[in-house]
Structures are given as structure tokens and as C-alpha cells.
Amino acid sequence: MPEVTRDERVLLVVANLVLGEPDPEGGNYQSLYKWLDRNAVRVANLLMRPLYRRVESLTDDQVTLDAFLDRVVWLAGDPETEALDVFLVVHGMPGRIYFDDRSITTADLAERLRSADLTDRLRLLYSTACYGASHARDFVDAGFRTASGARAVCANGPYDFPTQLLKWGTFNTYKTTARAGNDPVFRLIHDHAAKAMGFTDVNSEKIIVGKKYTRITSPAV
């Protein structure tokens, strides 16, 4: 199949670790979460905007379930779009992710995405959510060609996020991209720091589900 060009691919960045409800992972790290949210959007725009026709973001109280679904449907439904990638910077628990207004199981979210019939446009779902590995299969079932997420509590986002974006943006396979983000030196440093802060069950290693050799030029199907 022909490669997907810059003008045919779009990116949605969803960043909301500062929730209106108590932190589902425990603790009060609002200042850190605000920095992570803003940094995710800044980094994505800096590194990805030259490579995509459109880079959209949802942040803060924009990150409701309905707003997320509406934006995915709108971006993927654009007739000029051949591939939609989604980067998720949100809270997660096993089998569940958190939007600003509610949480939802990823199985239920997958069902809603499937009903929108976007399977020929959804490509990469990269998540820094805790327990993202437990969500990845559902996102692939929803129609994404490739999905990834952390084995347990994810602490290495400050390293993993820009590293993955740099690798992805230089036309590497997603397998190579995730491997770079999983660098054991930096991953273990962040994981040990999280444990020292009181987090338990920390393992930031990202697991890939779906087609590992997907590139930024790959079709969504």
C-alpha cells in the first residue's frame, strides 16, 4: 500500500492528569501533573507539528469522554485523513482510564470507538497512563493498528514521552520507538524515584499490542 504522507496524517494529544476529582492513583501531585500536562502538549507541538497536517490537543477540563470521542470521530472522519494517531497522557487503573468528568473501562471505550466505524483511519495509540498495557488490547480491538502502554504504574513519562516522539518522528518502526523509551537506565531511575515517593506496583516498561513495525508513514490498515 502507498505510504501515508504528512498531508494525510493527523495527531490528537490528550493531556489531563489534573482531574476535578481525587487522584485515582493516590497522593496530591497537582503541581507535577500541571507541568506534565503542559509539557506533553508543548513537546508534541514542537516535535510533531512539522510531520502532521494537523496536531490537535485536548487539555484540562476539555478532556471529557464525549469531547474525546467527538474529536476522534471528527479528525478521523475528515476525508483528507488517512491515519489518525492519539497520544494519551491521562490517569489509568487496570482496564480503566480517567477523563475529567468520569472514568470508563477501556472495553466500553473500545465498543464506542468501534461503533463509529473508524477502523481504516485509526493507527497508533500511545499512552503514558498507568496500567496502559491492560488497555492496549482494547484499543487495538477498537480499530487502532498499534497500541502501547505501561505494565503497571507509569513513572518515566518525562523521559519516555519526548524520546518516543523523537524516534517516531524520525521514521523508525514503533518497535524501535518503544524500545528507546524503555531504556532501562532511565526507566529504573524514574521507577525507583516513584517508589520512594510512596507509589507501589511501579513498572513503566511499555508493552506493544498490534503491528510493531508500524511507522509514521504506514497506512492505518
Contacts in CASP RR format, 6 or more apart in sequence:
PFRMAT RR
TARGET T0000
AUTHOR 0000-0000-0000
METHOD contacts of the structure
MODEL  1
MPEVTRDERVLLVVANLVLGEPDPEGGNYQSLYKWLDRNAVRVANLLMRP
LYRRVESLTDDQVTLDAFLDRVVWLAGDPETEALDVFLVVHGMPGRIYFD
DRSITTADLAERLRSADLTDRLRLLYSTACYGASHARDFVDAGFRTASGA
RAVCANGPYDFPTQLLKWGTFNTYKTTARAGNDPVFRLIHDHAAKAMGFT
DVNSEKIIVGKKYTRITSPAV
1 219 0 8 1.000
1 221 0 8 1.000
2 219 0 8 1.000
3 217 0 8 1.000
3 218 0 8 1.000
3 219 0 8 1.000
4 82 0 8 1.000
4 83 0 8 1.000
4 216 0 8 1.000
4 217 0 8 1.000
4 218 0 8 1.000
4 219 0 8 1.000
4 220 0 8 1.000
5 217 0 8 1.000
6 51 0 8 1.000
6 52 0 8 1.000
6 53 0 8 1.000
7 53 0 8 1.000
7 80 0 8 1.000
8 53 0 8 1.000
8 80 0 8 1.000
8 81 0 8 1.000
8 82 0 8 1.000
8 83 0 8 1.000
9 51 0 8 1.000
9 52 0 8 1.000
9 53 0 8 1.000
9 81 0 8 1.000
9 82 0 8 1.000
9 83 0 8 1.000
9 84 0 8 1.000
9 85 0 8 1.000
9 123 0 8 1.000
9 216 0 8 1.000
10 52 0 8 1.000
10 53 0 8 1.000
10 54 0 8 1.000
10 55 0 8 1.000
10 56 0 8 1.000
10 75 0 8 1.000
10 76 0 8 1.000
10 78 0 8 1.000
10 81 0 8 1.000
10 83 0 8 1.000
10 84 0 8 1.000
10 85 0 8 1.000
11 44 0 8 1.000
11 48 0 8 1.000
11 52 0 8 1.000
11 54 0 8 1.000
11 55 0 8 1.000
11 56 0 8 1.000
11 84 0 8 1.000
11 85 0 8 1.000
11 86 0 8 1.000
11 87 0 8 1.000
12 56 0 8 1.000
12 57 0 8 1.000
12 58 0 8 1.000
12 71 0 8 1.000
12 72 0 8 1.000
12 75 0 8 1.000
12 84 0 8 1.000
12 85 0 8 1.000
12 86 0 8 1.000
12 87 0 8 1.000
13 40 0 8 1.000
13 41 0 8 1.000
13 44 0 8 1.000
13 45 0 8 1.000
13 55 0 8 1.000
13 56 0 8 1.000
13 57 0 8 1.000
13 58 0 8 1.000
13 86 0 8 1.000
13 87 0 8 1.000
13 89 0 8 1.000
14 57 0 8 1.000
14 58 0 8 1.000
14 59 0 8 1.000
14 63 0 8 1.000
14 68 0 8 1.000
14 86 0 8 1.000
14 87 0 8 1.000
14 88 0 8 1.000
14 89 0 8 1.000
14 90 0 8 1.000
15 36 0 8 1.000
15 37 0 8 1.000
15 38 0 8 1.000
15 40 0 8 1.000
15 41 0 8 1.000
15 57 0 8 1.000
15 58 0 8 1.000
15 59 0 8 1.000
15 63 0 8 1.000
15 89 0 8 1.000
15 90 0 8 1.000
16 37 0 8 1.000
16 58 0 8 1.000
16 59 0 8 1.000
16 60 0 8 1.000
16 61 0 8 1.000
16 62 0 8 1.000
16 63 0 8 1.000
16 89 0 8 1.000
16 90 0 8 1.000
16 99 0 8 1.000
16 100 0 8 1.000
17 33 0 8 1.000
17 34 0 8 1.000
17 36 0 8 1.000
17 37 0 8 1.000
17 89 0 8 1.000
17 90 0 8 1.000
17 91 0 8 1.000
18 30 0 8 1.000
18 33 0 8 1.000
18 34 0 8 1.000
18 37 0 8 1.000
18 60 0 8 1.000
19 91 0 8 1.000
19 98 0 8 1.000
19 100 0 8 1.000
20 61 0 8 1.000
20 100 0 8 1.000
23 29 0 8 1.000
23 33 0 8 1.000
23 91 0 8 1.000
24 91 0 8 1.000
24 92 0 8 1.000
24 93 0 8 1.000
24 98 0 8 1.000
24 103 0 8 1.000
25 91 0 8 1.000
25 92 0 8 1.000
25 93 0 8 1.000
25 130 0 8 1.000
25 153 0 8 1.000
25 199 0 8 1.000
36 89 0 8 1.000
36 157 0 8 1.000
36 158 0 8 1.000
37 59 0 8 1.000
37 60 0 8 1.000
37 89 0 8 1.000
38 59 0 8 1.000
39 158 0 8 1.000
39 161 0 8 1.000
40 87 0 8 1.000
40 89 0 8 1.000
40 128 0 8 1.000
40 161 0 8 1.000
41 57 0 8 1.000
41 59 0 8 1.000
43 161 0 8 1.000
43 162 0 8 1.000
43 165 0 8 1.000
44 55 0 8 1.000
44 57 0 8 1.000
44 87 0 8 1.000
44 165 0 8 1.000
45 55 0 8 1.000
45 57 0 8 1.000
47 162 0 8 1.000
47 165 0 8 1.000
47 166 0 8 1.000
47 169 0 8 1.000
48 55 0 8 1.000
48 165 0 8 1.000
48 169 0 8 1.000
49 55 0 8 1.000
51 169 0 8 1.000
51 216 0 8 1.000
52 85 0 8 1.000
53 80 0 8 1.000
53 81 0 8 1.000
54 75 0 8 1.000
56 71 0 8 1.000
56 75 0 8 1.000
58 67 0 8 1.000
58 68 0 8 1.000
58 71 0 8 1.000
60 100 0 8 1.000
61 100 0 8 1.000
62 100 0 8 1.000
63 90 0 8 1.000
63 99 0 8 1.000
63 100 0 8 1.000
64 99 0 8 1.000
64 100 0 8 1.000
64 101 0 8 1.000
64 102 0 8 1.000
65 99 0 8 1.000
65 101 0 8 1.000
65 102 0 8 1.000
65 104 0 8 1.000
65 109 0 8 1.000
68 99 0 8 1.000
69 112 0 8 1.000
69 113 0 8 1.000
69 116 0 8 1.000
72 84 0 8 1.000
72 86 0 8 1.000
72 113 0 8 1.000
72 116 0 8 1.000
72 118 0 8 1.000
72 122 0 8 1.000
73 116 0 8 1.000
73 118 0 8 1.000
75 81 0 8 1.000
75 84 0 8 1.000
76 84 0 8 1.000
76 116 0 8 1.000
76 118 0 8 1.000
76 121 0 8 1.000
76 122 0 8 1.000
77 118 0 8 1.000
77 121 0 8 1.000
81 121 0 8 1.000
82 121 0 8 1.000
82 219 0 8 1.000
82 220 0 8 1.000
83 121 0 8 1.000
83 123 0 8 1.000
83 218 0 8 1.000
83 219 0 8 1.000
83 220 0 8 1.000
84 118 0 8 1.000
84 121 0 8 1.000
84 122 0 8 1.000
84 123 0 8 1.000
84 220 0 8 1.000
85 123 0 8 1.000
85 124 0 8 1.000
85 125 0 8 1.000
85 126 0 8 1.000
86 122 0 8 1.000
86 124 0 8 1.000
86 125 0 8 1.000
86 126 0 8 1.000
86 144 0 8 1.000
87 126 0 8 1.000
87 127 0 8 1.000
87 161 0 8 1.000
87 165 0 8 1.000
88 97 0 8 1.000
88 125 0 8 1.000
88 126 0 8 1.000
88 127 0 8 1.000
88 128 0 8 1.000
88 129 0 8 1.000
89 127 0 8 1.000
89 128 0 8 1.000
89 129 0 8 1.000
89 161 0 8 1.000
90 97 0 8 1.000
90 98 0 8 1.000
90 99 0 8 1.000
90 127 0 8 1.000
90 129 0 8 1.000
91 97 0 8 1.000
91 98 0 8 1.000
91 129 0 8 1.000
91 130 0 8 1.000
92 98 0 8 1.000
92 129 0 8 1.000
92 130 0 8 1.000
92 131 0 8 1.000
92 132 0 8 1.000
92 135 0 8 1.000
93 103 0 8 1.000
93 130 0 8 1.000
93 131 0 8 1.000
94 131 0 8 1.000
94 134 0 8 1.000
95 105 0 8 1.000
95 106 0 8 1.000
95 107 0 8 1.000
95 131 0 8 1.000
95 134 0 8 1.000
95 135 0 8 1.000
95 138 0 8 1.000
96 103 0 8 1.000
96 104 0 8 1.000
96 105 0 8 1.000
96 106 0 8 1.000
97 103 0 8 1.000
97 104 0 8 1.000
97 106 0 8 1.000
97 109 0 8 1.000
97 127 0 8 1.000
97 129 0 8 1.000
97 135 0 8 1.000
106 134 0 8 1.000
106 135 0 8 1.000
106 138 0 8 1.000
106 139 0 8 1.000
107 138 0 8 1.000
109 138 0 8 1.000
109 142 0 8 1.000
110 138 0 8 1.000
110 139 0 8 1.000
110 141 0 8 1.000
110 142 0 8 1.000
111 142 0 8 1.000
113 122 0 8 1.000
113 142 0 8 1.000
113 143 0 8 1.000
114 141 0 8 1.000
114 142 0 8 1.000
114 143 0 8 1.000
118 143 0 8 1.000
119 143 0 8 1.000
119 220 0 8 1.000
119 221 0 8 1.000
120 220 0 8 1.000
120 221 0 8 1.000
121 220 0 8 1.000
122 142 0 8 1.000
122 143 0 8 1.000
122 144 0 8 1.000
122 145 0 8 1.000
122 220 0 8 1.000
123 144 0 8 1.000
123 145 0 8 1.000
123 146 0 8 1.000
123 214 0 8 1.000
123 218 0 8 1.000
123 219 0 8 1.000
123 220 0 8 1.000
124 144 0 8 1.000
124 145 0 8 1.000
124 146 0 8 1.000
124 147 0 8 1.000
124 168 0 8 1.000
124 174 0 8 1.000
124 214 0 8 1.000
125 136 0 8 1.000
125 139 0 8 1.000
125 140 0 8 1.000
125 144 0 8 1.000
125 146 0 8 1.000
125 147 0 8 1.000
125 148 0 8 1.000
126 147 0 8 1.000
126 148 0 8 1.000
126 149 0 8 1.000
126 164 0 8 1.000
126 168 0 8 1.000
127 135 0 8 1.000
127 136 0 8 1.000
127 139 0 8 1.000
127 147 0 8 1.000
127 148 0 8 1.000
127 149 0 8 1.000
127 150 0 8 1.000
128 149 0 8 1.000
128 150 0 8 1.000
128 154 0 8 1.000
128 157 0 8 1.000
128 160 0 8 1.000
128 161 0 8 1.000
129 135 0 8 1.000
129 149 0 8 1.000
129 150 0 8 1.000
129 154 0 8 1.000
130 150 0 8 1.000
130 152 0 8 1.000
130 153 0 8 1.000
130 154 0 8 1.000
131 150 0 8 1.000
131 151 0 8 1.000
131 152 0 8 1.000
131 153 0 8 1.000
131 154 0 8 1.000
132 148 0 8 1.000
132 149 0 8 1.000
132 150 0 8 1.000
132 154 0 8 1.000
132 207 0 8 1.000
133 148 0 8 1.000
133 149 0 8 1.000
133 150 0 8 1.000
133 151 0 8 1.000
133 206 0 8 1.000
133 207 0 8 1.000
133 209 0 8 1.000
135 147 0 8 1.000
135 149 0 8 1.000
136 147 0 8 1.000
136 148 0 8 1.000
136 149 0 8 1.000
136 207 0 8 1.000
136 208 0 8 1.000
136 209 0 8 1.000
137 147 0 8 1.000
137 209 0 8 1.000
139 147 0 8 1.000
139 209 0 8 1.000
140 146 0 8 1.000
140 147 0 8 1.000
140 209 0 8 1.000
140 210 0 8 1.000
145 210 0 8 1.000
145 211 0 8 1.000
145 214 0 8 1.000
145 218 0 8 1.000
145 220 0 8 1.000
145 221 0 8 1.000
146 174 0 8 1.000
146 208 0 8 1.000
146 209 0 8 1.000
146 210 0 8 1.000
146 211 0 8 1.000
146 212 0 8 1.000
146 214 0 8 1.000
147 208 0 8 1.000
147 209 0 8 1.000
147 210 0 8 1.000
148 174 0 8 1.000
148 178 0 8 1.000
148 206 0 8 1.000
148 207 0 8 1.000
148 208 0 8 1.000
148 209 0 8 1.000
149 206 0 8 1.000
149 207 0 8 1.000
150 203 0 8 1.000
150 204 0 8 1.000
150 205 0 8 1.000
150 206 0 8 1.000
150 207 0 8 1.000
151 203 0 8 1.000
151 204 0 8 1.000
151 205 0 8 1.000
151 206 0 8 1.000
151 207 0 8 1.000
152 201 0 8 1.000
152 202 0 8 1.000
152 203 0 8 1.000
152 204 0 8 1.000
153 194 0 8 1.000
153 199 0 8 1.000
153 200 0 8 1.000
153 201 0 8 1.000
153 202 0 8 1.000
153 203 0 8 1.000
153 204 0 8 1.000
154 160 0 8 1.000
154 204 0 8 1.000
155 190 0 8 1.000
155 191 0 8 1.000
155 193 0 8 1.000
155 194 0 8 1.000
155 199 0 8 1.000
155 202 0 8 1.000
155 204 0 8 1.000
156 181 0 8 1.000
156 186 0 8 1.000
156 187 0 8 1.000
156 189 0 8 1.000
156 190 0 8 1.000
156 191 0 8 1.000
156 204 0 8 1.000
157 190 0 8 1.000
157 204 0 8 1.000
158 190 0 8 1.000
159 181 0 8 1.000
159 183 0 8 1.000
159 186 0 8 1.000
159 187 0 8 1.000
159 190 0 8 1.000
160 181 0 8 1.000
160 182 0 8 1.000
160 186 0 8 1.000
160 187 0 8 1.000
160 204 0 8 1.000
160 206 0 8 1.000
163 180 0 8 1.000
163 181 0 8 1.000
163 183 0 8 1.000
164 177 0 8 1.000
164 178 0 8 1.000
164 180 0 8 1.000
164 181 0 8 1.000
166 180 0 8 1.000
167 176 0 8 1.000
167 177 0 8 1.000
167 180 0 8 1.000
167 181 0 8 1.000
168 174 0 8 1.000
168 177 0 8 1.000
168 216 0 8 1.000
169 216 0 8 1.000
171 215 0 8 1.000
171 216 0 8 1.000
171 217 0 8 1.000
172 180 0 8 1.000
172 215 0 8 1.000
173 212 0 8 1.000
173 213 0 8 1.000
173 214 0 8 1.000
173 215 0 8 1.000
174 208 0 8 1.000
174 211 0 8 1.000
174 212 0 8 1.000
174 213 0 8 1.000
174 214 0 8 1.000
174 215 0 8 1.000
175 208 0 8 1.000
175 212 0 8 1.000
175 213 0 8 1.000
178 206 0 8 1.000
178 208 0 8 1.000
178 212 0 8 1.000
181 187 0 8 1.000
181 206 0 8 1.000
182 204 0 8 1.000
182 205 0 8 1.000
182 206 0 8 1.000
187 204 0 8 1.000
187 205 0 8 1.000
190 204 0 8 1.000
191 202 0 8 1.000
191 203 0 8 1.000
191 204 0 8 1.000
194 202 0 8 1.000
195 202 0 8 1.000
211 218 0 8 1.000
END
